[in-house]
Amino acid sequence: MAGKKRKSPQQLQHQQPLGAPADYSSTASTKRSRLPKTHQKEQKLISSNLTSKILKEALNQQKEILEEEAGPQTLTAFSSVATDPSAASDSDGEGDLDAFDGFSETQSQYDGRVEEIDEEDEMVLAAFMSKDAGPQRTLADLIIQRIKEKDAEVASATEVQPLPQLDTAIIDLYKGVGKLLSRYATGKLPKAFKHIPSLELWEYVLHLTEPEKWSPNAMYQATRIFSSNFGVRKAQRFYSLVLLPRVREDIQKNKRLHFALYQALMKSLYKPAAFFKGILLPLCESRTCNLREAVIVGSVIQKGSIPPLHSSAALMKMAEMEYCGTTSYFIKLFLDKKYALPYRVLDAVVAHFMRFLEDTRLMPVIWHQSLLSFVQRYKNELTKEDKDNLERLLQYQKHHLVTPEIRRELKNSRNRGEKEDDLMSIASPISVINKTIEEDRWDFPEVPMEED
């Protein structure tokens, strides 16, 4: 059989890579022709079309970064936006928002019915609500108040600049956006609406769209955009002035919450600090939160994953504010999450319960349940003085089912700073001390030897 025909030097020269040295040998080419390594197998060539798309996207991202560093855009920067409010584009990186297909009919509403607490308990909770609380503020109320304040400043000092006047084209544009959002169900959002977070006067522009008339799906989409693009302070203002009034209005009107609005509350947890400062704490401070609102908002807290630091701050703030019946419900929710709370927060919760030592009102069942949850979770982290004060509190505030359980938990617990061994020594005063046996290998009895 004839052997394999060798290739000529001219043929080998054609196989040499471009730019190779003159002494590039066939040995090098043989090494190059070996099988690629494992990490090299995963590398694939990128097509020219995909390369151009990547470069284009990188340029767009770099442009956005430069725009953010340059500061918020002014209203005149959007004078070139098309007057058609429905114009939208996929090149702004909002593909996940544009892919919204709405919610199914089976999930169109969230049922906020309360099964555990009856009408008698609701009446007891109503006794702790504020009777003279005014209507909650909305975004429109805030805008009108600011305009009046600016007018007063201009009248008193001529050097103060008045509020900037909006262009007629921009006013008409965002009023048209508001009409679209009032009947929005699925699909893309107007591109002009997505630019609102980057505006300096975003509150005034948002007021032009009339948020109180948005559809529930539009409120959900707006919460997705603003929670991801706003900082904590701006997101807090959007939650407290737009989202919270809409949620409370829907619960009061329909005795339940629309599923899209419930999902908007879930999305608002993307900024935990803004959620607490813009929704939970204003709801408790209003002292008009009823049981149905507490259960619905509380379910969001139960399902969501919240950092312990934010939860500790919210729990401490609720313990120090003026009491409302449903506040105990939220306190119990955070206690049941079993966070490792700092001593400062535990002391604030103890002080919260001790404020009712001489209260002659009939405390609701949820108040006793929250005290029981607190003792069950953190009984070993309380000082002896705290336990003595709670024992004194239980003599005045009693519940025939809950109070005995609280006393039992306090009795079978150790104090703060004590170890579990200390509790065992107290429980069993009689202890047996076993001394280790010391043996001397040379100390053994004499053994009689048998005579020969």
C-alpha positions as CSV (number, residue, x, y, z in Angstrom):
1,M,0.0,0.0,0.0
2,A,1.4,3.3,-0.9
3,G,2.1,5.7,1.9
4,K,0.4,9.1,2.4
5,K,1.7,11.7,0.1
6,R,3.5,14.5,1.9
7,K,2.6,18.1,1.2
8,S,5.0,20.3,-0.5
9,P,6.6,23.3,1.3
10,Q,4.5,25.6,-0.9
11,Q,1.3,23.9,0.3
12,L,2.5,24.2,3.9
13,Q,3.2,27.9,3.4
14,H,-0.4,28.5,2.4
15,Q,-1.6,26.9,5.6
16,Q,0.5,29.3,7.8
17,P,-1.5,31.9,9.6
18,L,-1.4,35.5,8.5
19,G,1.5,37.4,9.9
20,A,3.4,34.3,11.0
21,P,7.2,34.4,11.1
22,A,9.3,33.0,8.4
23,D,10.5,30.1,10.5
24,Y,7.0,29.0,11.2
25,S,7.3,25.2,11.1
26,S,4.9,22.4,10.5
27,T,5.3,21.4,14.1
28,A,3.6,24.6,15.2
29,S,0.8,24.0,12.7
30,T,0.5,20.5,14.1
31,K,0.1,21.8,17.6
32,R,-2.5,24.3,16.4
33,S,-4.5,21.5,14.8
34,R,-4.9,19.6,18.0
35,L,-8.4,19.4,19.6
36,P,-9.4,22.5,21.4
37,K,-9.6,22.5,25.2
38,T,-12.9,22.3,27.1
39,H,-13.1,26.1,27.7
40,Q,-12.3,26.7,24.0
41,K,-15.2,24.5,22.8
42,E,-17.7,26.9,24.3
43,Q,-16.4,29.9,22.4
44,K,-18.3,30.6,19.2
45,L,-17.8,33.2,16.6
46,I,-20.2,36.1,16.8
47,S,-21.9,37.1,13.6
48,S,-21.5,40.6,12.2
49,N,-25.2,41.4,12.6
50,L,-25.1,40.5,16.3
51,T,-21.9,42.4,16.8
52,S,-23.4,45.6,15.4
53,K,-26.4,45.1,17.7
54,I,-24.2,44.7,20.7
55,L,-22.2,47.8,19.8
56,K,-25.4,49.8,19.3
57,E,-26.8,48.7,22.6
58,A,-23.5,49.6,24.4
59,L,-23.6,53.1,22.8
60,N,-27.2,53.5,23.9
61,Q,-26.3,52.5,27.5
62,Q,-23.3,54.9,27.5
63,K,-25.6,57.7,26.3
64,E,-28.1,57.0,29.1
65,I,-25.3,57.1,31.7
66,L,-24.0,60.4,30.4
67,E,-27.5,61.8,30.5
68,E,-28.0,60.7,34.1
69,E,-24.7,62.3,35.1
70,A,-25.7,65.5,33.3
71,G,-28.7,65.9,35.6
72,P,-32.5,65.7,35.2
73,Q,-33.9,66.8,31.8
74,T,-35.9,69.9,31.5
75,L,-39.4,70.0,30.1
76,T,-38.3,71.7,26.9
77,A,-36.1,68.7,26.1
78,F,-39.3,66.9,25.2
79,S,-40.8,69.5,22.9
80,S,-39.6,67.4,20.0
81,V,-41.6,64.3,21.2
82,A,-44.4,63.5,18.7
83,T,-47.7,65.0,19.5
84,D,-49.2,61.5,19.2
85,P,-49.3,60.3,22.8
86,S,-49.5,56.7,21.8
87,A,-46.0,56.7,20.2
88,A,-43.8,54.1,21.8
89,S,-40.4,52.6,21.0
90,D,-38.7,49.4,21.8
91,S,-35.2,51.0,21.7
92,D,-35.4,52.5,25.2
93,G,-34.7,49.3,27.0
94,E,-38.2,48.8,28.3
95,G,-39.0,45.6,26.5
96,D,-40.1,43.9,29.7
97,L,-42.6,46.6,30.3
98,D,-43.9,46.6,26.8
99,A,-44.5,42.8,27.0
100,F,-47.3,43.3,29.6
101,D,-50.3,41.1,28.5
102,G,-52.6,42.0,31.3
103,F,-54.0,39.8,34.0
104,S,-56.3,36.8,33.5
105,E,-59.9,37.0,34.3
106,T,-59.5,34.5,37.1
107,Q,-57.0,36.9,38.8
108,S,-58.9,40.1,38.0
109,Q,-59.6,40.8,41.7
110,Y,-58.0,40.1,45.1
111,D,-60.5,39.0,47.7
112,G,-59.9,40.9,50.9
113,R,-62.5,39.2,53.1
114,V,-61.7,38.7,56.8
115,E,-62.8,35.4,58.3
116,E,-61.0,35.3,61.7
117,I,-62.4,38.5,63.2
118,D,-66.1,39.1,63.6
119,E,-68.2,42.3,63.7
120,E,-67.7,42.6,67.5
121,D,-64.0,42.8,67.1
122,E,-64.3,45.3,64.3
123,M,-66.4,47.5,66.6
124,V,-63.7,47.3,69.3
125,L,-61.0,48.3,66.8
126,A,-63.1,51.2,65.6
127,A,-63.0,52.6,69.1
128,F,-59.3,53.2,68.6
129,M,-59.6,55.1,65.3
130,S,-59.4,58.8,65.0
131,K,-62.8,60.5,64.6
132,D,-61.5,63.9,63.5
133,A,-59.0,62.8,60.9
134,G,-59.3,64.8,57.7
135,P,-59.3,63.4,54.1
136,Q,-56.1,61.9,52.9
137,R,-53.9,64.0,50.7
138,T,-53.6,63.3,47.0
139,L,-51.1,64.4,44.4
140,A,-53.6,67.1,43.2
141,D,-53.9,68.5,46.8
142,L,-50.1,68.7,47.0
143,I,-49.7,70.5,43.7
144,I,-52.3,73.1,44.6
145,Q,-50.7,73.7,48.0
146,R,-47.3,74.2,46.3
147,I,-48.7,76.6,43.8
148,K,-50.3,78.7,46.6
149,E,-47.0,78.7,48.5
150,K,-45.1,79.8,45.5
151,D,-47.6,82.6,44.8
152,A,-47.3,83.8,48.4
153,E,-43.5,83.8,48.1
154,V,-43.7,85.8,44.8
155,A,-46.1,88.3,46.3
156,S,-43.8,88.8,49.4
157,A,-40.5,88.9,47.6
158,T,-40.0,89.9,44.0
159,E,-36.6,88.2,43.7
160,V,-38.2,84.8,44.1
161,Q,-38.7,83.2,40.8
162,P,-42.3,82.0,40.0
163,L,-43.1,78.5,38.9
164,P,-42.0,77.7,35.4
165,Q,-44.8,77.8,32.8
166,L,-45.3,74.6,30.9
167,D,-45.4,74.7,27.1
168,T,-48.9,74.2,25.6
169,A,-47.6,71.3,23.5
170,I,-46.4,69.5,26.5
171,I,-49.6,70.1,28.5
172,D,-51.7,68.7,25.6
173,L,-49.3,65.8,25.2
174,Y,-49.6,64.6,28.7
175,K,-53.3,65.2,28.9
176,G,-53.6,62.9,26.0
177,V,-51.4,60.4,27.8
178,G,-53.7,60.5,30.7
179,K,-56.7,59.7,28.5
180,L,-54.9,56.7,27.2
181,L,-54.0,55.5,30.7
182,S,-57.6,55.8,31.8
183,R,-58.6,53.0,29.4
184,Y,-55.3,51.1,29.3
185,A,-55.5,47.3,29.5
186,T,-52.5,45.7,27.8
187,G,-49.8,46.4,25.4
188,K,-47.2,49.2,25.2
189,L,-47.1,52.4,27.2
190,P,-46.7,55.8,25.7
191,K,-43.1,56.7,25.3
192,A,-43.7,60.2,26.8
193,F,-45.0,58.5,30.0
194,K,-41.7,56.6,30.4
195,H,-39.7,59.9,30.4
196,I,-41.5,61.2,33.4
197,P,-39.0,59.8,36.0
198,S,-36.2,61.8,34.3
199,L,-38.1,65.1,34.5
200,E,-37.3,67.7,37.1
201,L,-40.9,68.7,37.5
202,W,-42.2,65.2,37.4
203,E,-44.9,65.8,40.0
204,Y,-46.5,68.5,37.9
205,V,-46.3,66.5,34.7
206,L,-47.8,63.4,36.5
207,H,-50.6,65.6,37.7
208,L,-51.5,66.4,34.1
209,T,-52.2,62.7,33.4
210,E,-54.8,62.6,36.2
211,P,-53.6,59.5,38.1
212,E,-56.9,59.2,40.0
213,K,-58.5,58.1,36.6
214,W,-55.9,55.6,35.6
215,S,-57.0,52.0,35.0
216,P,-55.8,49.4,37.5
217,N,-53.4,47.9,34.9
218,A,-52.0,51.4,34.2
219,M,-51.4,51.9,37.9
220,Y,-49.5,48.6,38.0
221,Q,-47.4,49.5,35.0
222,A,-46.7,53.0,36.5
223,T,-45.6,51.4,39.8
224,R,-43.2,49.1,37.8
225,I,-41.6,52.0,36.1
226,F,-41.3,54.4,39.0
227,S,-40.2,51.9,41.6
228,S,-37.3,50.9,39.3
229,N,-36.3,54.4,38.1
230,F,-37.0,56.6,41.1
231,G,-34.8,56.9,44.2
232,V,-36.2,56.2,47.7
233,R,-37.5,59.8,48.3
234,K,-39.2,60.2,44.9
235,A,-40.7,56.6,45.1
236,Q,-42.0,57.4,48.6
237,R,-43.8,60.5,47.3
238,F,-45.4,58.5,44.4
239,Y,-46.5,55.7,46.8
240,S,-48.0,58.1,49.4
241,L,-49.6,60.6,47.0
242,V,-50.8,58.3,44.1
243,L,-50.7,54.6,45.0
244,L,-51.9,54.6,48.6
245,P,-55.0,56.8,48.0
246,R,-56.0,54.7,45.0
247,V,-55.7,51.4,46.9
248,R,-57.7,52.7,49.9
249,E,-60.4,54.1,47.6
250,D,-60.7,50.8,45.7
251,I,-61.0,48.8,49.0
252,Q,-63.6,51.2,50.4
253,K,-65.6,51.2,47.2
254,N,-65.5,47.5,46.3
255,K,-64.9,45.9,49.7
256,R,-61.9,44.2,48.1
257,L,-58.8,45.1,46.0
258,H,-58.4,44.8,42.3
259,F,-55.7,42.2,41.5
260,A,-53.7,44.7,39.4
261,L,-53.6,47.1,42.3
262,Y,-52.6,44.3,44.7
263,Q,-49.7,43.4,42.3
264,A,-48.8,47.1,42.3
265,L,-48.4,46.9,46.1
266,M,-46.2,43.8,45.6
267,K,-44.0,45.7,43.1
268,S,-43.7,48.7,45.5
269,L,-41.7,46.4,47.8
270,Y,-38.9,46.8,45.3
271,K,-38.0,49.8,47.4
272,P,-38.6,48.6,51.0
273,A,-37.7,52.0,52.6
274,A,-40.1,53.8,50.3
275,F,-42.8,51.2,50.9
276,F,-42.7,51.7,54.7
277,K,-42.4,55.5,54.5
278,G,-45.0,55.9,51.7
279,I,-47.6,53.2,52.4
280,L,-47.3,51.4,55.8
281,L,-46.4,54.2,58.2
282,P,-48.8,56.8,56.6
283,L,-51.6,54.2,56.8
284,C,-50.9,53.7,60.5
285,E,-50.4,57.4,61.2
286,S,-53.8,58.3,59.6
287,R,-55.5,56.3,62.4
288,T,-58.3,55.5,60.0
289,C,-57.0,52.2,58.8
290,N,-59.8,49.6,59.0
291,L,-59.4,45.9,59.4
292,R,-59.9,45.1,55.7
293,E,-57.1,47.5,54.7
294,A,-54.8,46.0,57.3
295,V,-55.3,42.5,56.1
296,I,-54.7,43.3,52.5
297,V,-51.6,45.4,53.1
298,G,-50.5,42.9,55.7
299,S,-50.6,40.0,53.2
300,V,-48.1,41.9,51.0
301,I,-45.8,42.1,54.0
302,Q,-46.2,38.4,54.7
303,K,-45.5,37.3,51.1
304,G,-42.7,39.8,50.4
305,S,-39.0,39.4,51.4
306,I,-38.0,42.4,53.4
307,P,-34.5,43.1,54.8
308,P,-34.3,42.8,58.6
309,L,-32.9,46.4,59.0
310,H,-35.9,48.0,57.2
311,S,-38.4,45.8,59.2
312,S,-36.7,46.7,62.5
313,A,-37.0,50.4,61.7
314,A,-40.6,50.1,60.8
315,L,-41.5,48.0,63.9
316,M,-39.8,50.6,66.1
317,K,-41.6,53.5,64.4
318,M,-45.0,51.8,64.8
319,A,-44.3,51.0,68.5
320,E,-43.6,54.7,69.2
321,M,-46.5,56.3,67.2
322,E,-50.0,57.0,68.5
323,Y,-51.9,53.7,68.8
324,C,-54.6,52.6,66.4
325,G,-56.3,49.2,66.7
326,T,-54.9,47.8,63.4
327,T,-51.4,48.8,64.4
328,S,-51.3,45.7,66.6
329,Y,-52.0,43.6,63.5
330,F,-49.0,45.0,61.6
331,I,-46.8,44.6,64.8
332,K,-47.8,40.9,65.0
333,L,-46.9,40.4,61.4
334,F,-43.4,41.6,61.9
335,L,-43.0,39.6,65.1
336,D,-44.1,36.4,63.4
337,K,-41.3,36.9,60.8
338,K,-38.9,35.9,63.6
339,Y,-36.2,38.6,62.9
340,A,-33.2,38.9,65.1
341,L,-34.2,42.3,66.5
342,P,-31.8,44.7,68.2
343,Y,-32.3,45.3,71.9
344,R,-33.3,48.9,71.2
345,V,-36.3,47.6,69.1
346,L,-37.3,45.1,71.8
347,D,-37.2,47.8,74.5
348,A,-39.4,50.0,72.3
349,V,-42.0,47.2,71.9
350,V,-42.0,46.6,75.6
351,A,-42.6,50.3,76.2
352,H,-45.4,50.2,73.6
353,F,-47.3,47.6,75.6
354,M,-46.6,49.2,78.9
355,R,-48.4,52.4,77.7
356,F,-51.7,50.5,78.3
357,L,-51.0,49.8,81.9
358,E,-53.7,52.2,83.1
359,D,-55.8,52.3,80.0
360,T,-59.5,51.6,80.9
361,R,-60.6,50.8,77.4
362,L,-61.3,47.2,76.4
363,M,-58.3,46.1,74.4
364,P,-59.0,44.1,71.1
365,V,-58.1,40.5,70.8
366,I,-55.4,41.3,68.3
367,W,-53.6,43.4,71.0
368,H,-53.4,40.4,73.3
369,Q,-52.3,38.2,70.3
370,S,-49.5,40.5,69.4
371,L,-48.3,40.5,73.0
372,L,-48.3,36.7,73.0
373,S,-46.3,36.6,69.8
374,F,-43.8,39.0,71.2
375,V,-43.3,37.0,74.3
376,Q,-43.1,33.7,72.4
377,R,-40.4,34.9,70.0
378,Y,-38.3,37.1,72.3
379,K,-38.9,35.9,75.8
380,N,-35.2,34.9,76.3
381,E,-34.1,38.4,75.2
382,L,-36.1,40.3,77.8
383,T,-34.6,41.6,81.0
384,K,-36.0,40.6,84.4
385,E,-37.3,44.1,84.8
386,D,-39.2,43.9,81.6
387,K,-40.8,40.6,82.6
388,D,-41.8,42.1,86.0
389,N,-43.4,45.0,84.2
390,L,-45.3,42.7,81.8
391,E,-46.5,40.6,84.7
392,R,-47.9,43.8,86.3
393,L,-49.5,44.7,83.0
394,L,-51.3,41.3,82.8
395,Q,-53.0,42.1,86.1
396,Y,-54.9,44.9,84.4
397,Q,-55.2,43.8,80.8
398,K,-56.5,40.3,80.7
399,H,-58.0,37.9,78.2
400,H,-59.3,34.6,79.5
401,L,-57.6,32.5,76.7
402,V,-54.4,34.5,75.8
403,T,-53.2,35.8,79.2
404,P,-52.5,32.4,80.8
405,E,-50.4,31.5,77.8
406,I,-48.4,34.7,78.1
407,R,-47.7,34.0,81.8
408,R,-46.6,30.5,81.0
409,E,-44.1,31.7,78.4
410,L,-42.7,34.4,80.7
411,K,-42.3,31.8,83.6
412,N,-40.4,29.2,81.4
413,S,-37.8,31.5,80.0
414,R,-34.4,32.9,80.9
415,N,-33.4,36.5,81.2
416,R,-31.3,38.5,78.8
417,G,-27.6,37.7,78.9
418,E,-28.2,34.4,80.7
419,K,-27.1,31.1,79.0
420,E,-29.2,28.0,78.7
421,D,-27.0,26.2,81.3
422,D,-28.0,28.9,83.9
423,L,-31.7,28.1,83.3
424,M,-31.0,24.3,83.7
425,S,-29.2,24.9,87.0
426,I,-32.2,27.0,88.3
427,A,-34.7,24.3,87.2
428,S,-32.8,21.5,88.8
429,P,-31.1,22.7,92.0
430,I,-29.9,19.2,93.0
431,S,-26.9,18.3,90.8
432,V,-24.5,15.4,91.0
433,I,-20.8,16.2,90.6
434,N,-18.9,13.3,89.1
435,K,-15.2,13.3,89.9
436,T,-12.9,11.7,87.4
437,I,-11.3,8.5,88.6
438,E,-7.5,8.7,89.0
439,E,-5.7,5.4,88.8
440,D,-2.1,4.5,89.8
441,R,-0.8,1.7,87.6
442,W,1.8,0.7,90.2
443,D,-0.8,0.5,93.0
444,F,-2.2,-3.1,92.7
445,P,-2.7,-5.8,95.3
446,E,-0.2,-8.5,95.9
447,V,-1.0,-11.8,94.1
448,P,0.1,-15.0,95.9
449,M,2.4,-17.0,93.7
450,E,2.0,-20.8,93.4
451,E,4.9,-22.7,94.9
452,D,6.8,-25.1,92.7
